[in-house]
Amino acid sequence: MNVVVVDASYLLSFLLPDEETKEVRELVEQYGNGTVEFIAPSLLVFEVANGMRSAVLRKRLKAQEIYPLFESFVQM
């Protein structure tokens, strides 16, 4: 099994609709299939939450849009 180090910016590019790329989507799908293992810094949850907060402050997302996105992240 391949191991991939991910950080908040990588996962935010998957979670935020205006940043998603084919490469990131494919790697997350591999993670979901169990063919890739993600490892991440211990502060990842806080960094992702802060990135989503910044997206709201910059009016890239509405506040109510964060909750389902963050839930998707937590379920990962």
N, C-alpha and C positions, 0 to 999 in steps of 0.2 A: 504494500500500500504506500502511495506517495503521501508525504507530509508537506503541507504548505503553511508558511507563516503569513497570517493576515493581520491587518491593522484596521483601524476605524475608517480610514479613507477608502480602503478597498471595499469594505462591506457597505459603506454608505453609497458607493457607486453602484452597488446592486440594489439597495433599498430605495434610493431616491429616483423617482421616475425619469427625471431629466438627465441622469448621469449613467444609466445602465448601458453596458456594452456587451457585445456578444461573448467576448472572452470571459468576462466576469460571470455572466449568466451560466455559461457552460461549466465553469469550475464549481460554482455553487451547486449545479445539478449533479456533478460528480460527487460532491460532498454529500448530497442528499441520497445518492445511490450507494454510498459507503466505499467508493473507490479512491477517495481522497480524504485525508484527515487534516483538519485545520488546527493549528495551534496559534495562540494569540497572547498579547500582553494582559496582565491581570486587570488593567484599567480599561479594557475594551468596552465594557458596558457603559461606563461613564463617558468615554470618548464618543461612542455612537449616540448616546442621548444628547450630548452637547452639540454634535454635528446636526442632529435633527432640530434642536432648539435654534441653532444658527440659521437653518433653512427657513424656519418660521419667521425669525426676525428679519430676514432678507426678503420675505414674502415669496419664497419659492414654494412653500407649502402653507396650507392653512393648519391651524393648531389641531383641529379635529382629525386631520389626515395622519398625524404622527402616531396616534395610538395603534391603528392596525399595522403600521410599518414596524413600530417597536415590538409589537407582539410577534410579528414574523421573525424578527431578529432574535428575540428571546427563545422562540421555539427551535431555532437553529441549534 
